[in-house]
Every structure is written in structure tokens, then in C-alpha cells.
Amino acid sequence: MIVARKKKTVPRLDRENLYTAFGAEPEKSPGFSEELEKDLAHKDIKAILREKSGEEKPLSDREKLKSYPPPQEELDLHGHTGSEAERKTMNFLRQAVALNFSTVRIITGKGLHSNGPAVLPDLVETLLKELQTEKLIFAFAWEKREKHRSGAVVVYLPFP
């Protein structure tokens, strides 16, 4: 006669029984409110509201310049006198603003073919500094980073 034996089964363990089976204490995981409190502890209310509204911090001047396109128009001042160059530069910049250009190039030359030192780079730079303080232009930069090495200056106009 064959006797049917009941198979021994392994008891199913839930989380609490698992810790008990191995002699450990279950870790208490923090609830939602504790996690939220911990996350918001280092933020002030203005930062939270700014994050919630989607407002971004204002861009630095360097970041703004990266968003400008390459020069859209250029003015060549080779062969002009100082007074002519100043007048042409002012007219050119007014027209560029009227046409909603963002970036323009002004070619002054290096003064290699002048009798004496270069006049136009200094004259144009002085004019651009004045216009920048009056907020008529946003910024300007010599193409090779230094005036004496460059023959052109890139002018960034304010966005409309």
C-alpha cells in the first residue's frame, strides 16, 4: 500500500516575515510628507514659486551674445577720413536698427596702408563705447579679440 505524503511547502514570506526570518529589523522608510519636507528644506518660497511658474533666471551677457546670429550686414570704412567714418558708422547703425538686424560688422582696417598710426579703429571704438553707454548698442567685440590685431569689429544690437 502506498501512502500519499503531503509535500512540504516553503511558506511564502512577505516583507515583515523576511526580516524576521533572517533576524534583522525592518527599515522604516520615510513617508511622502517626510520626503517632501526634506526636499523643500533648502529652498525658499520665491525659488519654489519661480520653479513652479517656469520662470528662468535672466541670461548673463555672455549667454545673450551666444544667441546672436553671425553678422547680417557689414560696412567697409577703408579709405575714409575720420569724420566720414564716424558719419557713415552712425548712419549704418541707425539703418541696421531700423531693419531689425541683430549683428553687424564694421571693417576699419588695421591701418597698414596709412601714413602714420591707424585712426579708424580708435575712432570707431570710441564711438561704439559711447553708443553702448547710451544703450543704443548691446555690445561689440573685435574679431580677433584685440583691436591692434583686428581689422573689423562685430556690433551686437539690442533685440527689438
C-alpha positions as CSV (number, residue, x, y, z in Angstrom):
1,M,0.0,0.0,0.0
2,I,1.3,3.3,-1.0
3,V,0.8,6.1,1.4
4,A,0.5,9.5,-0.1
5,R,2.6,12.0,1.6
6,K,1.9,15.7,1.7
7,K,4.7,17.6,0.2
8,K,6.3,20.1,2.4
9,T,6.0,23.6,1.1
10,V,8.1,26.6,1.8
11,P,6.0,29.2,3.4
12,R,5.5,32.3,1.4
13,L,7.3,35.2,3.1
14,D,6.2,38.8,3.0
15,R,8.4,41.7,3.8
16,E,7.9,41.5,7.5
17,N,8.5,37.8,7.7
18,L,11.6,38.0,5.6
19,Y,13.3,40.4,8.0
20,T,12.2,38.2,10.9
21,A,13.5,35.0,9.2
22,F,17.0,36.5,8.9
23,G,17.0,38.2,12.3
24,A,17.0,41.7,11.1
25,E,14.9,44.7,11.9
26,P,12.8,46.2,9.0
27,E,13.9,49.6,8.0
28,K,11.2,52.3,8.3
29,S,11.0,54.1,5.0
30,P,10.0,57.7,5.2
31,G,6.6,58.7,4.1
32,F,5.6,61.3,1.5
33,S,5.4,64.2,3.9
34,E,8.9,63.5,5.3
35,E,10.4,63.2,1.8
36,L,8.7,66.5,0.7
37,E,9.9,68.3,3.8
38,K,13.4,67.1,3.3
39,D,13.4,68.2,-0.4
40,L,12.0,71.6,0.3
41,A,14.2,72.3,3.4
42,H,16.9,74.1,1.4
43,K,14.6,76.2,-0.9
44,D,13.0,79.5,-0.1
45,I,9.4,80.3,-1.1
46,K,10.5,82.6,-4.0
47,A,12.6,79.8,-5.6
48,I,9.8,77.3,-5.3
49,L,7.3,79.7,-6.9
50,R,9.8,80.6,-9.7
51,E,10.3,76.9,-10.3
52,K,6.6,76.3,-10.3
53,S,5.8,79.2,-12.7
54,G,8.5,78.2,-15.1
55,E,10.4,81.5,-14.9
56,E,14.0,81.1,-15.7
57,K,16.8,83.3,-14.3
58,P,17.8,86.0,-16.6
59,L,20.6,85.2,-19.0
60,S,24.1,86.7,-18.5
61,D,25.5,89.0,-21.1
62,R,27.8,86.2,-22.4
63,E,24.8,83.8,-22.7
64,K,22.9,86.5,-24.6
65,L,25.8,87.0,-27.0
66,K,25.8,83.3,-27.9
67,S,22.2,83.6,-29.1
68,Y,23.1,86.3,-31.6
69,P,23.4,85.3,-35.3
70,P,26.6,85.9,-37.3
71,P,26.9,89.4,-38.9
72,Q,24.0,90.1,-41.2
73,E,25.4,93.2,-42.9
74,E,28.8,95.0,-43.0
75,L,30.2,98.4,-43.5
76,D,33.7,98.9,-45.0
77,L,35.4,102.1,-43.9
78,H,38.7,101.6,-45.9
79,G,39.8,104.9,-47.4
80,H,37.5,107.2,-45.4
81,T,38.6,110.1,-43.2
82,G,37.8,110.1,-39.5
83,S,34.8,112.4,-39.9
84,E,33.4,110.5,-42.9
85,A,33.9,107.2,-41.0
86,E,32.1,108.5,-37.9
87,R,29.1,109.8,-40.0
88,K,28.9,106.6,-42.1
89,T,29.1,104.4,-38.9
90,M,26.2,106.3,-37.2
91,N,24.1,106.1,-40.4
92,F,24.9,102.4,-40.8
93,L,23.9,101.6,-37.2
94,R,20.7,103.6,-37.4
95,Q,19.7,101.8,-40.6
96,A,20.7,98.4,-39.1
97,V,18.4,99.0,-36.1
98,A,15.6,100.2,-38.4
99,L,15.9,97.0,-40.4
100,N,15.8,94.9,-37.2
101,F,19.3,93.5,-37.7
102,S,20.9,91.9,-34.6
103,T,24.5,91.7,-35.6
104,V,26.6,93.8,-38.0
105,R,30.3,94.1,-38.9
106,I,32.3,97.3,-39.3
107,I,35.5,96.9,-41.2
108,T,38.0,99.5,-40.1
109,G,41.2,98.0,-41.4
110,K,44.4,97.7,-39.4
111,G,46.0,100.9,-40.7
112,L,48.7,99.0,-42.6
113,H,48.4,101.3,-45.6
114,S,48.1,104.6,-43.6
115,N,50.6,107.3,-43.3
116,G,51.1,107.1,-39.6
117,P,49.1,105.2,-37.0
118,A,45.7,103.7,-37.6
119,V,43.0,106.3,-36.9
120,L,39.7,104.4,-37.7
121,P,39.9,101.6,-35.2
122,D,40.3,104.0,-32.3
123,L,37.7,106.4,-33.6
124,V,35.1,103.6,-34.2
125,E,35.8,102.0,-30.8
126,T,35.3,105.4,-29.0
127,L,32.0,105.9,-30.9
128,L,30.8,102.3,-30.0
129,K,31.7,102.8,-26.3
130,E,29.5,106.0,-26.3
131,L,26.7,104.2,-28.0
132,Q,26.9,101.3,-25.6
133,T,26.7,103.6,-22.5
134,E,23.6,105.2,-24.2
135,K,22.1,101.6,-24.7
136,L,21.9,102.2,-28.4
137,I,24.0,99.0,-29.0
138,F,24.2,96.0,-26.7
139,A,27.9,95.1,-27.1
140,F,30.8,95.0,-29.5
141,A,33.9,92.8,-29.9
142,W,36.9,93.0,-32.1
143,E,37.0,89.9,-34.4
144,K,40.5,88.7,-33.3
145,R,39.8,89.8,-29.7
146,E,42.3,92.6,-29.8
147,K,41.9,95.9,-31.7
148,H,45.5,96.1,-32.9
149,R,45.3,92.6,-34.5
150,S,41.8,93.0,-36.0
151,G,40.6,94.9,-39.0
152,A,36.9,94.6,-38.1
153,V,34.6,94.9,-35.1
154,V,31.3,93.0,-34.7
155,V,28.5,95.0,-33.2
156,Y,25.6,93.4,-31.4
157,L,22.4,95.5,-31.5
158,P,19.6,95.3,-28.9
159,F,16.9,92.9,-29.7
160,P,13.7,94.7,-30.7
